[in-house]
Amino acid sequence: MTISPIRNWLRKLRAKIAPQRLDLDQWAEKHRSVVDVTLDQVIDRIPGEGLILDVGANVGLFTQQLRARRPRCEYLLFEPVQRYFSICQGRYEGVQGVQVLNIALSSKNEQRPIFKAAHNPGGNSVLPEIMFDRRENSEVTERTVVEEERIDCRRFDDVAKERGIESVAFVKIDTEGFDYAVLQGLFEFLQQTGQRPPILTELMREDYHPFWQEQREIIGRYVGLGYGAIDFDALPKIGDVLLLPGSIGPSLILDQD
């Protein structure tokens, strides 16, 4: 039997089995180590002071782990799902220098649904093409339970003007395929202010991302701003990428192990 039939058989077997559903505490404990592995790779590029944007904050683990290493920074978290926003609020209530907003960042100001994979508290996307995909390499199957919630989306350019934000030190984006739209809504702020903070974003490979062209186009625009290019051919199916201004160094595809 060749490798290809084996993989095909395993794919069909997984499709028949409902994903294991983790409760929020189990998921958070599992995800904490993932955050730490990521931070180990990017911490040297994160300034010790300034405003950090945590886009797709979920229950606030990234900010919690980063604050232990960068305590003098200020943090602005964006989490549109009401349950996770409430957890973030509780986690950081009374904590100086941390604010949580119950909105998603996007390329336009609008309301739209977000789709939540019931078995995975981190698997929330506004893209139905991601959540209801049926391609062979998709991790979402016909057995996946998906719930829906209406959320508010805003452009960061507009949020910055309303809140008087003039400088950003670091940006983390993790929005399950919607990062390209977040980057679109951030672009004008960076262009007008001259800010070039390191940006940790999650990108997807061409055969997996339904908006591959939009993703590639906005990365090209960031390269035009002075960020280092990335090797799209080297992307894994889903991978973290650290966009860096060329004056600091080349942009990096992070180790996923």
N, C-alpha and C positions, 0 to 999 in steps of 0.2 A: 504493500500500500504506500502511495506517495504522500508527501507532506500536505499537498493541497487537499486531497480527500479527507485527511485527518482533521484539518482545520475546519473544513466544511461540516463534518460530522459534529465537531465540538460546538460550532455555531448553532446548529439546529438543536443540539441538546440544551444549550443555555437558553434558547428561545422558549423551550417547554417548561423551564423552571422559573418561577417568580423570583425576582431579586430578594436577597435577605434584607429585611427591613430593620434598620438600626434606629433606636430611639436617639433623641437629641444628645444626651450625655455620652452615649457610646460613640456616636459620630464625632462629637467634639474631641473626645479623648484620642480617637484614631487620627483625626485631622491635625491635632496639635503638633505631632511629630513631623508631619508633612510641612507645616509652616516653618518649623525650626530648620529643616533641611534647606528650604528655600532661602531663609534669612541668612544662613551660613554662607550662601553663595553670593549674596548681594549686599551684606551689611557694610562692607568697606566702601560702597558707593553711596551710602545714605548719610547725609550730613547730620551733625550732632545737634543742630538747631534749625528752626524754621517750621513751616506748615507741611504736614503730610496728609495727603488725600488717600483714604481707604475706600475704594469704590467697589461695591459688592461686599460689604463688611460682614454679612451674615450675622453670627452671634458675637463678633468682635474679637476673634482669636488672633488674627494677624496683628491688630493694633495692640492687644494685650502682650503678645510675645515681643513685638518690636519696642514697646515702651520700656521693657526691662533693659533693653540695650541702648535706647535713645530717649532717656527720661526728660530731657530738656526740650524736646520737640513738642509742637502742638499738633493735634489730630482732628481731622474732620471726616466723619464716617458717613457713608451713604448706604442705606439699606431700605429697599422698598417693601419687602414682605413684612406685614404688620407683626407677626409673631417674633421674628428675629430682631426687628427694630426695637420691640419692647424689651427683649432680653438685653440688647446693647444698652438701652437706656438705663436699665437696672444695674448693669455691670459698671457703668461709668457715671452713675448719679453722684453728683457732688465732687467728681474728680476734676480738678482744675486743668484746663488746657485740652479737654476732650469734649467734642460736640458730636451729636448723632442726628442726622436728618432722615426723615422717612420718605425719601424719594430715590428714584433711579436717575443716573446720568445717561444722557442720550444725545443724539444729533438734533433733536427738536423737542419743543415743549408740548407734551400731549399726555393723554391717559391711554393706557393699553393694558391688556392682560399679561400676567406673568404665569408661567406654567411650572408647577412644583412637583418633582418626582417624590412620591410619598416615601420611598425606601431610602432616599438620600437627601438629607437636609441641605447639602451643598449643591444639589442639582436643580437650580432654579433658573429658568431662562425665559426671556420675553419672546424668543423665536420659536414659533410652532414647528418650523422646519427642523429645529434641533430636537425638540421634545417628542415629536411624532414621526421621526425619521425611521425608515425601514430599510436602509441600505445594509449591505452585508457586514460592514464594519461598525455599525451603530451599536451602542451599548443599551439603547432603549428598544424594547421589544413590545409585542402586542400584549404581554402580561404586565407591563409596567403600569402602575397606578399613578395617574397624573391629576393633580388638583389645580384649580385656577383661582386667581385673585386679581382684582383691578388695582393698578398702581399709577402713581404720578411720575412722569419723566420730565427732566429739565436739562437744558444745555448748561455746561459748567460756565461758559462765557457769561450767561445771564446770572447764574448763582453768584459768581465772583463780583459782578457789578453791584448786586443787591447787598452783599455782605461786606463790601469794601476790601476784597482780597486782592492784593497787588503782587504777592510773591508766593511761590510754591516750591518747596525743597525736594519733594519726592512724591511720586504717584504710584499707587498699586491699584490695578484693575483686574477683577476676576468676575466676569459676568456671563459665563457659559455661552460663548459665541457672539456676544453683543459688544465685545471690547472695541470693535471697529467703529461702532456708533458713538461710544464714549469718547474715543480719540477724536472723532469728527467734531464733537461738541466742545472739546478742550482746545482745539487747534487755534481758534481765533484769539483766545486768551494768551497763548504762548506767542503767537505772531505779533500781537500788539504790545505785549509787555516785554518781549525779549527774553522771557524766562525759558530755560532749557533744563528742567529738572530730569534726573533719571526717571524712567517710567517702566515699571514692572507690569507687563501685560500678558494675557493668555491668548495665544494665537493657535489656529488650526490649519492642518494640512489641506492641500487643494482638493483631494478626493473626499474630504470629510466636511468641510465648511460650505454650507449652502450659499454663503455670501463671500466667497473667496475673492472675487474681483474687487468688491468694496473694501475688503480687508487689505488687499495688496495695494490698492490705490491710496488709501490713507497712510499706509506705511511709507509709500513713495513720497507723499507730501511732507511727512516728518523728516525724511532724508533731505528733502529740499530745505527744511528749516535748519539743517546742520547735524541731524542725528545720523549715527552710523548705519549703513545698510546691513541687512541680515540675509543669510543664505536660505531662501524659501525652500530649496530642495532638501535642506537638512532638517526641516521641521518634523517632529513626530506628529502623530495624529492630533494630539492636544499637548501643547508645551508652553512653558513660561519663557518669555523673552524679556531681557533687560535692554531697553532702548537707551542708549547713551549718546550725548553730544560728542561729535568727533574730537573735540578738544580734550575729552576725558579718556576716550578709548573706543574701540569698536563695540557695536551692540552685540549682545551675547545670547545664545540659546542655552538655557540652563540645563544642567544634568538632571535627568528625570529619575534617576535611580534612588 
